[in-house]
């Protein structure tokens, strides 16, 4: 839905539309770059704000604040660890994430006996969670221990009814990564559940806040203006 709205307003404005932005979902992008990992490719991806509890829209004395909190968006994969890091100067988890998409699959069922003497039907469920992983969070705001630390913009206009957020990223080695976690079905929870976390990895270039209802761009945060904690447009 988000992608369709973006496509319509970009075409209305006469702008060129890149395939990665609208023709491909995060699932499709991951498949493409997993098969052909081309570092240096730059593209736009849509952030899933419905899966972002740290995002908020608040009216303050300065105006309408859009804030995306990043204090807990750490990637706890082995390739993100920095053992021996001094917590006063750097983060243990080097890479941060923004959610892109979740895809659920039901893969049938089978009969099993987890509780002795009680046969029951066990279902098989898979979920694929897609993320944007990046290691240059502090190109956008100073490192802080504040739980509210994150991407923030102040608008001098009323709050958007349907805020949207997209990110521009330039992919870097290894471009993609994947992890798998499995939970075996039990008598009390008869579901075999497999979770795959899949990451597109790169340097975050910019964030674009916009209104999904009319396509209006609200504000831009750029890595090139790292000292600009609050930018307005």
Secondary structure, DSSP 8 states (H G I E B T S, - for coil): -HHHHHHHHHHHTT----HHHHT--HHHHHHHHHHS--TT-EEEEE--GGG-TTEEEEEETTEEEEEEE-TT-B--SGGGB-TT--TTTS-SB--EEEEEEEEEEEEEEEEEEEETTEEEEEEEEEEEEEEEEES-GGGTS-----TT-EEEEEESS---SSEEEEEEEEEEEEEEEEEEEEE---SSS-EEEEEEEEEEEEEEEEEEEEETTT--EEEEEEGGGTT-SEE--
